[in-house]
Amino acid sequence: MSTPTEIAQRRATVRHLAQTGASSRAIAAQLGIGKDTVLRDLAAPDAPPATPAQRIAHRTAQTESAMSQLSAAAQAVDGAQPAYAVTDPATAARWHAELRATAARLMAHADAFADYYPSATECATASSGAPGRRT
């Protein structure tokens, strides 16, 4: 039997995949669940979980989905290579401003993450060879 945490994470994944245009059958096959389970997960209310453990699981699932979407968006920008796209000066200026503003917001989140999880960020920077966070 699935725990509330597993159910919340599965539902978040099902919703994310559905939002990307995947069919119920494709989602079921990818997650190793039945098509009817996918349909039930999509129909489940988004009411906030009742217990603290359920709230934590729900928030974790939401964040996991957001991080997955962020990664996909970054890959799409990498693939588009906006710096090499031929466009008018106004569009180029807008793209540049959006990239800078988004990068600043992401750096603020990365810094907050490093403040809350210093051991996780130290391990990541040490293993990747990247320099540590500047304070």
N, C-alpha and C positions, 0 to 999 in steps of 0.2 A: 504494500500500500504506500502511496506517495505521501510525503510530509507536506504541510502547508507551504513550506519554503520551496519545495520542488514544484508544487502546483503553481505557485505565484511566478516562479521563474519560467516554467513551461508556458504559462499563459502570456507572459510578456514576450517570449520568443515567438509564439504563435501569432500574436498581434503584429509584431514587427515584420515577420515574414509575409503576413497578409497585406500589410501596408506597402510592401515592396512589389506586390502584384502576384505573389505565388498563389497557386491554386490550393484548395483544401487537400487534395490528393498529394500534391507535391510536398506540402508542409508535413502531412502525415508520414510520407515516405522518408523525408529528411530527418524527422525527429523520432521515427520508429514507434509512432502511435497510430491509432485508428482515425479514419476520416471523421467519424462521429465525435471523437474526443476533440478534434480540431474545431468542429462546429460548435460543440458545447463551450469550449474555451473562448471562442469568439463571441458567443452569446452571453457569457458570464458578466454580471454587473461589475462595474468598476468601483464599487463601494469600498471605502477604506477598510482594511483588515481590523479586526477587533482587538486582538491581543498584541502585546509588545513584540513578541516573536514574529507574528504575522506582519506587523507594520515594518519591522526591519527587513523581513524577506521581501515584502512588496517594494520597499525603497531600493533594496539591492537589485531586484529585477528591473525596476525602472532605470536605475543608473547603468546597469549592464546593457540594456537596450540603447540608451543614449550614447554610451561609449562605442557600441557597435555602429550606430548611425554616424557618429563622428569619424570613425575610422573609414567608413565607406565614403563619406563626403571628402575627406582628405585624399583618398585614393582617386576620386573623381577629379579633384582639382589638379592633382599630380598628372593625371592622364590628359587633362585639357591643356596643360601648360599655358596658362593665361598670359604669361609674359611674352609668349611668342605668337599670340593670336593677333591677326591684323584687324584693328578696330579703330574707331574714331577717337580723338583725344578725350572727349567727355566720358565715353565708356571706359577708356583706359584709366582715367583719373578715378572714376567710381570704383572700378575693380581694385585698384591700388588701395584706396581708402578702406574698402570692405575687408581686404586681406589684412591690412594693418590693424584695424579695429578688432577683427576676429582673433588675430594672433595675440593681441593684448589681453583679451578676455580669457583666452585659453591659458596664457602664462599666469594670470591671476589664479585660475583654478589649479594649475600645476603647483604654484607656490603654496596655496592653501593645503593641497594634498600632502606636500612635503612637510608642512608644519604638523599635520595630524598623524602622518605615517612616516616619520623620518627613517626608520629602519628599512622600510620597503623601498624608499627612494634611494637610500645609500646602497643597497644591494643592487638595484637596477643600474645606477650610474657606475658602480664598480665593475659589474659584469659586462657592461657595454663599452667600457673604456671612455665614456663621456665624462666631461668635467663635472664636478659637483655643483650644487646650486649655490649661487652667490647670495650673500645676505647684505 
